Amino acid sequence: MEYRCSAETFENFLESPIWGDLSDELDRWLEDIRDTLEGINKRDDVIPLTHEQLQGAAYAVRYIKLLPENVLGNIIEDNERKENENAVK
């Protein structure tokens, strides 16, 4: 896959207050999911979900939290591969 951003741009994003705020919000989502699984979350505005749906939601939130670091790793690997290919030529 071809990425639009450089590794430096992604590193800056990971250190930015934007990602900090998003990450904090995702942590709150995980807390809500955990509370619901434990039967603690009794809010009326929570849509009733099955145990499996809640597990899937928790997995998705964790995946999203790791996504920027995974993309950064992919960009770095792609850059290294391209450098190696150019060195061989």
Phi and psi in degrees as GROMACS dihedral restraints (atoms count N, CA, C in turn):
[ dihedral_restraints ]
;  ai    aj    ak    al  type     phi  dphi    fc
    3     4     5     6     1   -95.9    20    10
    4     5     6     7     1   123.1    20    10
    6     7     8     9     1   -94.5    20    10
    7     8     9    10     1   145.7    20    10
    9    10    11    12     1   -83.1    20    10
   10    11    12    13     1   -24.7    20    10
   12    13    14    15     1  -103.7    20    10
   13    14    15    16     1   155.4    20    10
   15    16    17    18     1   -85.6    20    10
   16    17    18    19     1   167.1    20    10
   18    19    20    21     1   -60.3    20    10
   19    20    21    22     1   -38.8    20    10
   21    22    23    24     1   -62.4    20    10
   22    23    24    25     1   -40.1    20    10
   24    25    26    27     1   -63.1    20    10
   25    26    27    28     1   -42.2    20    10
   27    28    29    30     1   -68.4    20    10
   28    29    30    31     1   -38.0    20    10
   30    31    32    33     1   -61.7    20    10
   31    32    33    34     1   -42.1    20    10
   33    34    35    36     1   -63.5    20    10
   34    35    36    37     1   -39.7    20    10
   36    37    38    39     1   -62.1    20    10
   37    38    39    40     1   -45.1    20    10
   39    40    41    42     1   -63.0    20    10
   40    41    42    43     1   -28.0    20    10
   42    43    44    45     1   -91.9    20    10
   43    44    45    46     1    -3.9    20    10
   45    46    47    48     1   -81.0    20    10
   46    47    48    49     1   157.0    20    10
   48    49    50    51     1   -65.3    20    10
   49    50    51    52     1   -24.6    20    10
   51    52    53    54     1   -61.8    20    10
   52    53    54    55     1   -51.2    20    10
   54    55    56    57     1   -66.4    20    10
   55    56    57    58     1   -36.3    20    10
   57    58    59    60     1   -58.4    20    10
   58    59    60    61     1   -44.8    20    10
   60    61    62    63     1   -66.3    20    10
   61    62    63    64     1   -44.2    20    10
   63    64    65    66     1   -62.1    20    10
   64    65    66    67     1   -43.1    20    10
   66    67    68    69     1   -63.2    20    10
   67    68    69    70     1   -41.7    20    10
   69    70    71    72     1   -61.8    20    10
   70    71    72    73     1   -41.2    20    10
   72    73    74    75     1   -64.6    20    10
   73    74    75    76     1   -41.7    20    10
   75    76    77    78     1   -63.8    20    10
   76    77    78    79     1   -36.0    20    10
   78    79    80    81     1   -62.3    20    10
   79    80    81    82     1   -40.0    20    10
   81    82    83    84     1   -64.2    20    10
   82    83    84    85     1   -38.1    20    10
   84    85    86    87     1   -60.8    20    10
   85    86    87    88     1   -45.0    20    10
   87    88    89    90     1   -61.5    20    10
   88    89    90    91     1   -40.0    20    10
   90    91    92    93     1   -61.8    20    10
   91    92    93    94     1   -43.3    20    10
   93    94    95    96     1   -61.9    20    10
   94    95    96    97     1   -42.3    20    10
   96    97    98    99     1   -63.4    20    10
   97    98    99   100     1   -45.5    20    10
   99   100   101   102     1   -62.0    20    10
  100   101   102   103     1   -44.1    20    10
  102   103   104   105     1   -61.0    20    10
  103   104   105   106     1   -40.5    20    10
  105   106   107   108     1   -65.4    20    10
  106   107   108   109     1   -42.9    20    10
  108   109   110   111     1   -62.4    20    10
  109   110   111   112     1   -34.7    20    10
  111   112   113   114     1   -85.7    20    10
  112   113   114   115     1    -1.9    20    10
  114   115   116   117     1    79.2    20    10
  115   116   117   118     1    13.3    20    10
  117   118   119   120     1   -86.1    20    10
  118   119   120   121     1   -34.2    20    10
  120   121   122   123     1   -78.0    20    10
  121   122   123   124     1   105.7    20    10
  123   124   125   126     1  -112.6    20    10
  124   125   126   127     1    20.9    20    10
  126   127   128   129     1   -66.1    20    10
  127   128   129   130     1   145.7    20    10
  129   130   131   132     1   -74.4    20    10
  130   131   132   133     1   -22.6    20    10
  132   133   134   135     1   -87.9    20    10
  133   134   135   136     1     3.9    20    10
  135   136   137   138     1   -88.6    20    10
  136   137   138   139     1   126.5    20    10
  138   139   140   141     1   -74.6    20    10
  139   140   141   142     1   128.6    20    10
  141   142   143   144     1   -65.3    20    10
  142   143   144   145     1   127.1    20    10
  144   145   146   147     1  -124.8    20    10
  145   146   147   148     1   155.8    20    10
  147   148   149   150     1   -75.8    20    10
  148   149   150   151     1   165.1    20    10
  150   151   152   153     1   -56.1    20    10
  151   152   153   154     1   -42.8    20    10
  153   154   155   156     1   -66.9    20    10
  154   155   156   157     1   -38.2    20    10
  156   157   158   159     1   -65.3    20    10
  157   158   159   160     1   -40.7    20    10
  159   160   161   162     1   -65.7    20    10
  160   161   162   163     1   -39.7    20    10
  162   163   164   165     1   -63.0    20    10
  163   164   165   166     1   -41.7    20    10
  165   166   167   168     1   -63.8    20    10
  166   167   168   169     1   -39.7    20    10
  168   169   170   171     1   -64.2    20    10
  169   170   171   172     1   -42.0    20    10
  171   172   173   174     1   -63.4    20    10
  172   173   174   175     1   -41.6    20    10
  174   175   176   177     1   -61.1    20    10
  175   176   177   178     1   -44.9    20    10
  177   178   179   180     1   -62.9    20    10
  178   179   180   181     1   -42.1    20    10
  180   181   182   183     1   -64.5    20    10
  181   182   183   184     1   -43.3    20    10
  183   184   185   186     1   -62.9    20    10
  184   185   186   187     1   -39.4    20    10
  186   187   188   189     1   -62.7    20    10
  187   188   189   190     1   -44.4    20    10
  189   190   191   192     1   -62.6    20    10
  190   191   192   193     1   -39.6    20    10
  192   193   194   195     1   -62.6    20    10
  193   194   195   196     1   -31.0    20    10
  195   196   197   198     1   -88.4    20    10
  196   197   198   199     1   -13.3    20    10
  198   199   200   201     1   -56.2    20    10
  199   200   201   202     1   -48.8    20    10
  201   202   203   204     1   -59.8    20    10
  202   203   204   205     1   -40.6    20    10
  204   205   206   207     1   -68.1    20    10
  205   206   207   208     1   -36.4    20    10
  207   208   209   210     1   -65.6    20    10
  208   209   210   211     1   -43.0    20    10
  210   211   212   213     1   -64.0    20    10
  211   212   213   214     1   -42.8    20    10
  213   214   215   216     1   -57.6    20    10
  214   215   216   217     1   -45.7    20    10
  216   217   218   219     1   -60.7    20    10
  217   218   219   220     1   -40.4    20    10
  219   220   221   222     1   -64.2    20    10
  220   221   222   223     1   -41.7    20    10
  222   223   224   225     1   -62.2    20    10
  223   224   225   226     1   -45.2    20    10
  225   226   227   228     1   -62.5    20    10
  226   227   228   229     1   -44.2    20    10
  228   229   230   231     1   -62.0    20    10
  229   230   231   232     1   -43.2    20    10
  231   232   233   234     1   -61.6    20    10
  232   233   234   235     1   -42.9    20    10
  234   235   236   237     1   -62.1    20    10
  235   236   237   238     1   -43.1    20    10
  237   238   239   240     1   -64.8    20    10
  238   239   240   241     1   -40.8    20    10
  240   241   242   243     1   -62.7    20    10
  241   242   243   244     1   -44.5    20    10
  243   244   245   246     1   -64.0    20    10
  244   245   246   247     1   -40.2    20    10
  246   247   248   249     1   -63.3    20    10
  247   248   249   250     1   -41.3    20    10
  249   250   251   252     1   -65.7    20    10
  250   251   252   253     1   -40.7    20    10
  252   253   254   255     1   -64.0    20    10
  253   254   255   256     1   -41.0    20    10
  255   256   257   258     1   -69.0    20    10
  256   257   258   259     1   -32.6    20    10
  258   259   260   261     1   -69.3    20    10
  259   260   261   262     1   -31.4    20    10
  261   262   263   264     1   -75.6    20    10
  262   263   264   265     1   -28.0    20    10
